[in-house]
Amino acid sequence: NLYDTVANVGGLGAIYYVCLITVGNWMLLNLFIAILITKFNQQKKLALMMNLELMQQRLLEKLGNLDEGDLASRIEELFSSIDKDNSGEIDMYEFGGALEQLEVKLSPKQLFNLVRQYDTDKSGSIDFEEFLAMIKQLLQEARVSLSSSNNLDHLEEDARKVHANKHQDDEEPTAQEELERSLFCLHAHNPFRVLCLRIAGNKLFEQFILLCIAVSTFCLAIDNPNIGEGSGLQKFLSGADLFLNIAFTFECVTKIVAFSFKRYIKSTWNRLDFLIVCTSLIDMALTMGLQGQNVDLSMLKIFRIFRVFRALRPLRIIAKARGLQVLVKTLLGAIKPAANTLAIAIAFFSVLGILGMQLLSGKMGGCSDMRISHRFDTETEEVTYPGCRGLEEDGSPRDWGSYDINFDNFWQALRSMFIIATQDNWPGHMFAGIDARSSLLGPWEGNNKAMFFFYLAAVLVSAFVVVNMFIGVFVDVYNEKCEVTPPSKPPTLVELLPVVFKDPEHGAQAYIFTLITHQNFDFFIAFFIIFNVVSMAVQSYKPSNSQTSFDLVTNYFFTYVFGCECCLKLFCLHMKRYFANGWNKFDFFIVMVSYIGICIDNIGATISLDPTILRILRIFRIFRILRAFRIFKALKGLQAIVAALARSVPGMVNLVGMLGLLFFIFGVLGVTLFGNMCIEGDQTFAGVAAVRCLFTKDDNLLSGHAHFQGVGWALLSLFRISTGDAWGDILSGLQLEAGGRQVTEETWNYLCALLLIDPSTNNIELPSYNISRFDRNLSLEIAELSVRRWNDLTQGLEGDRDWPFPSSTPEAFQWIQLARMALPSCLTDSEAFHLEEAGLADCSRDGYYISCSSSCGSALIANIYLTLFVCVSAFILLQLVIAVLMDQLTQEKELEEHSPLVPEATCLHRNILARWRRGDGKVGRRSRRIVGSKSLARRGVGERERGG
């Protein structure tokens, strides 16, 4: 749209689109997200206040009417009832369970903050003294009618006495509870069980299991449906699968023996391991048991589902990678609020879907022949359902059907609303709705323009409101988990202090130092940086002579200016101090690359060099574009954003790892579920190798750039889907299912026409001539006859450029067209196996045998698979990017506002700080006392060291 506008109205049209995207998409929509998050936080604060008031009321009901003696005993009983494990301390989970009994429900973040409020020793739990202080404060806030504050002091003394007496009575020695027997026969001290316990806890064994997970992941990555039986890769995968099954089975059995099955199965990761091990053993047993036997493996397709669970094995990496814990906790903690948001989204989708059904149900029909599919004006021929008969231009029969994104029923309406919510080609779907007429009339362009408002409302509500609600949920949960998760070790004071160097005090160095550290010098360099960026924007493809001259002059000029800046700073700051600053390193690199580029240009103009070498050397000119990044140095406000982005790298690395793990799992699942489907080019294989995919029309073949024949292509396809780039088209392709197998009158007549016989008479050339054409097996017989005739006609013509329909034999296409009419859309497993047994299909690759399988997809599985992936990737994990960046920006702002160099001193005098850091003995006691004094902090006589 932008380039079309520029071509018609000129360059000013680009300004409109840039402003529209910048203001509309980046600013206003993100402001809307911020408003949603703010509203969520306000609602949570209000709910917290109500919960705390409810907690005070419940305590008042239980303790308010007791006298001092009974109250002290009751507090002890309450503490003991909450302390489930008799550890003498109440942890967060025990405290949360007690509040739930009081009908007070707090989120993990609120519960953590409440425990931290009364946890004075920062142990992470509440002991009796802290519990007593909490009760005292809550009773005071609840205005319990005690005579005076002294009564509360007596209450503390009485409660302490009761607690001490109770625990003195409880300090009798008790026998250690014996561990339960493993496998109903092995006690805790059994030598075999002790050995298993040692193996399970051994670090080398854990590393071995991680290595096995890596090998399993590699095997899943290289596996694909086109690996021939007996090939080296197939033998390697079979051997690796056997070894991995033995290794993971050994790990599973060892842990069950060591910990007992009851304790083993309590862990979520152990349950996942147990499921994968069981399904892998079943799959291996079926594969080895049926190997070499004449069994139709297509009948056992249901057992392929067991291989799907192997794709979940890389999830165990999460249990070992500590950096992913916050993300995993965020995902788990967001299940409940995300479920609530999902319910709201479904409610919105349902209302809009029902409205769409009332407006468009049954009206989005059309003919499959694009030549007569639309009516543009009154002079165009009317498109009707009865008129959609006969054959298309390629000879295939015409078909009347609904537009893929339609509102014919409630399920289709929900599906359509979900696709519109992802903004996948929503203008095309909108125009299809505008053109719709009725169930018997084809589309007429611009028939009902008022439908624009329905699609506009659908996009505004679903894409801009509902989807952004998920962003608010996950940002809020991520912030909660960041607060609950113990922080990493804070940096020491020495690490926070900047490196301090002695300033030059005499001669030219002192004069130049004063010059380059002045604020006006920064403005001066910033002016040249901005002007350099503007001059680089003047460049274009195939520049004119004036552009070339301007580029040459500005390149020399700015290289000289920035080179002088670099030399001045090196002269007065020396090497160590100059390169201590990251921006100076970046400036030096750009200056050196610029001079190298100039030298290469002059060498190429004066000395004859090999063109290949010259092109390689001119790569240095590309680095000139890095000058544009100096704009961050010129604008101080951007430096904070750059610093925040740099600090977010560890969190982003974990997030990228999580995304990579998600993509890999879904990629393996995609290969397992849809790796059998035909893609563009599969129908051009030589001989009968092309038969399996010839039954699928070219329009229904998966794109050569978006398919699942291998994990690599699956990952690329999923990446395209995650960006929302026409993922609805991929969904439509994966929904390909076998059509009706009843032989229609049109198919029967077409067969008789090819055989040049009268369809009303029985003839021995007809397949099963004594069987009615309504028999279900007749369609397969017709397809077999058609493929056999096609094979006879095309024998030896594989090198023809029009293969698989050589121009010298036009009947070849007619026979394949008949086969498509008999078995429309695709082949099932049984049909592919039948043609292979008849010698009319061959799926071998590189000389290795591969059993022919179905070329169909599944509408149900495709909708579940891609809908789940889009939800998890676009609505969940990608939204965590916003959460990570918001968290880092917030931390960066807090660091700037609350980061004194020394406690009680927001800034230090440069001379004192320099001598103090160098330890040169020139700072006396008085000066060292001044360093920590509040008076110096208030005067603010110092500043942070600037590295140039």
MODAWO-V697218 format. One record per backbone hydrogen bond with DSSP energy under -1.0 kcal/mol. CO is the residue of the C=O (numbers start at 1). NH is the residue of the N-H. If there is no record, write none. Layout:
{{CO/NH} {CO/NH}}
//
This chain:
{{1/5} {2/6} {3/7} {4/8} {5/9} {6/10} {10/13} {11/14} {12/16} {13/17} {14/18} {15/19} {16/20} {17/21} {18/22} {19/23} {20/24} {21/25} {21/26} {22/27} {23/28} {24/29} {27/31} {28/32} {29/33} {30/34} {31/35} {32/36} {33/37} {34/38} {35/39} {36/40} {37/41} {38/42} {39/43} {40/44} {41/45} {42/46} {43/47} {44/48} {45/49} {46/50} {47/51} {48/52} {49/53} {50/54} {51/55} {52/56} {53/57} {54/58} {55/59} {56/60} {57/61} {58/62} {59/63} {60/64} {63/66} {67/71} {68/72} {69/73} {70/74} {71/75} {72/76} {73/77} {74/78} {75/79} {76/80} {77/81} {78/82} {79/83} {82/84} {83/86} {90/126} {91/95} {92/96} {93/97} {94/98} {95/99} {96/100} {97/101} {99/104} {100/103} {107/111} {108/112} {109/113} {110/114} {111/115} {112/116} {113/117} {114/118} {115/119} {118/120} {119/122} {126/90} {127/131} {128/132} {129/133} {130/134} {131/135} {132/136} {133/137} {134/138} {135/139} {136/140} {137/141} {138/142} {139/144} {140/143} {144/146} {149/153} {150/154} {151/155} {152/156} {153/157} {154/158} {155/159} {156/160} {157/161} {158/162} {159/163} {160/164} {161/165} {162/166} {163/167} {164/168} {165/169} {166/170} {182/185} {182/186} {186/182} {187/190} {190/194} {191/195} {192/196} {193/197} {194/198} {195/199} {196/200} {197/201} {199/202} {202/206} {203/207} {204/208} {205/209} {206/210} {207/211} {208/212} {209/213} {210/214} {211/215} {212/216} {213/217} {214/218} {215/219} {216/220} {217/221} {218/222} {219/223} {228/231} {231/235} {232/236} {233/237} {234/238} {235/239} {236/240} {237/241} {238/242} {239/243} {240/244} {241/245} {242/246} {243/247} {244/248} {245/249} {246/250} {247/251} {248/252} {249/253} {250/254} {251/255} {252/256} {253/257} {254/258} {255/259} {256/260} {260/264} {261/265} {264/267} {267/271} {268/272} {269/273} {270/274} {271/275} {272/276} {273/277} {274/278} {275/279} {276/280} {277/281} {278/282} {279/283} {280/284} {281/285} {282/286} {283/287} {284/288} {285/289} {286/290} {290/293} {293/295} {295/297} {296/299} {297/300} {298/301} {300/303} {301/304} {302/305} {303/306} {304/307} {308/311} {309/312} {310/313} {312/315} {313/316} {314/317} {315/318} {317/321} {321/324} {322/325} {324/328} {325/329} {326/330} {327/331} {328/332} {329/333} {330/334} {332/335} {334/338} {335/339} {336/340} {337/341} {338/342} {339/343} {340/344} {341/345} {342/346} {343/347} {344/348} {345/349} {346/350} {347/351} {348/352} {349/353} {350/354} {351/355} {352/356} {353/357} {354/358} {355/359} {356/360} {357/361} {360/363} {363/437} {364/403} {366/401} {369/372} {375/445} {377/380} {383/442} {385/388} {387/389} {390/398} {392/395} {396/392} {399/368} {401/366} {404/406} {409/413} {410/414} {411/415} {412/416} {413/417} {414/418} {415/419} {416/420} {417/421} {418/422} {419/424} {420/423} {423/425} {425/429} {426/430} {427/431} {428/432} {429/433} {430/434} {431/435} {434/448} {435/444} {440/385} {441/438} {443/375} {444/447} {448/451} {449/452} {450/453} {451/455} {452/456} {453/457} {454/458} {455/459} {456/460} {457/461} {458/462} {459/463} {459/464} {461/466} {462/467} {465/469} {468/472} {469/473} {470/474} {471/475} {472/476} {473/477} {474/478} {475/479} {476/480} {477/481} {478/482} {479/483} {480/484} {481/485} {492/496} {493/497} {506/510} {507/511} {508/512} {509/513} {510/514} {511/515} {512/516} {513/517} {515/518} {518/522} {519/523} {520/524} {521/525} {522/526} {523/527} {524/528} {525/529} {526/530} {527/531} {528/532} {529/533} {530/534} {531/535} {532/536} {533/537} {536/539} {544/548} {545/549} {546/550} {547/551} {548/552} {549/553} {550/554} {551/555} {552/556} {553/557} {554/558} {555/559} {556/560} {557/561} {558/562} {559/563} {560/564} {561/565} {562/566} {563/567} {564/568} {565/569} {566/570} {567/571} {568/572} {569/573} {570/574} {574/578} {575/579} {578/581} {581/585} {582/586} {583/587} {584/588} {585/589} {586/590} {587/591} {588/592} {589/593} {590/594} {591/595} {592/596} {593/597} {594/598} {595/599} {596/600} {597/601} {598/602} {599/603} {600/604} {601/605} {602/606} {603/607} {610/614} {611/615} {612/616} {613/617} {614/618} {616/619} {617/620} {618/621} {619/622} {621/624} {622/625} {623/626} {624/627} {625/628} {626/629} {627/630} {628/631} {629/632} {630/634} {631/635} {638/642} {639/643} {640/644} {641/645} {642/646} {643/647} {644/648} {646/649} {648/652} {649/653} {650/654} {651/655} {652/656} {653/657} {654/658} {655/659} {656/660} {657/661} {658/662} {659/663} {660/664} {661/665} {662/666} {663/667} {664/668} {665/669} {666/670} {667/671} {668/672} {669/673} {670/674} {671/675} {674/677} {678/702} {679/682} {681/684} {682/685} {686/689} {687/690} {688/691} {688/842} {697/700} {702/680} {703/706} {708/710} {710/714} {711/715} {712/716} {713/717} {714/718} {715/719} {716/720} {717/721} {718/722} {719/723} {720/725} {721/724} {724/726} {727/731} {728/732} {729/733} {730/734} {733/736} {734/858} {736/857} {744/748} {745/749} {746/750} {747/751} {748/752} {749/753} {750/754} {751/755} {752/757} {758/761} {763/766} {768/771} {772/775} {777/781} {778/782} {779/783} {780/784} {781/785} {782/786} {783/787} {784/788} {785/789} {786/790} {787/791} {788/792} {789/793} {790/794} {794/797} {797/800} {800/803} {802/805} {806/809} {809/812} {811/815} {812/816} {813/817} {814/818} {815/819} {816/820} {817/821} {818/822} {819/823} {824/739} {824/826} {827/855} {828/832} {829/833} {830/834} {831/835} {832/836} {833/837} {834/838} {835/840} {836/839} {845/848} {848/845} {849/229} {858/862} {859/863} {860/864} {861/865} {862/866} {863/867} {864/868} {865/869} {866/870} {867/871} {868/872} {869/873} {870/874} {870/875} {872/877} {873/878} {879/883} {880/884} {881/885} {882/886} {883/887} {884/888} {885/889} {886/890} {887/891} {888/892} {889/893} {890/894} {891/895} {892/896} {893/897} {894/898} {902/905} {905/902} {909/913} {910/914} {911/915} {912/916} {913/917} {914/918} {915/919} {924/928} {925/929} {926/930} {927/931} {930/933} {933/937} {934/938} {935/939} {936/940}}
//
